[in-house]
Amino acid sequence: MEEKNEVFSEDQTAEQIPSETEQTEKMPFVPSPKWKRVFAWILFAIVIIGIITWLLNMAYPDWIQFVKDWARNLLGL
């Protein structure tokens, strides 16, 4: 079994560095604000839509014109 070699700065010893449990006890979990989560989902949706349109453009290069014609006929213009 390999041992982990921890790197310490010259000013600190192993006893002075807090363990993982001590670090989590000092900093309680704070959830991100709702606006950040909403913004992340919006960006995720934009990326997914971009990938879908990119794939559609490779498979059917004139798909945009088809959608425009379909919408024009649907609206009766």
Residue pairs with C-beta under 8 A, 6 or more apart in sequence:
6 14
8 14
8 17
18 26
56 63
57 63
57 64
60 66
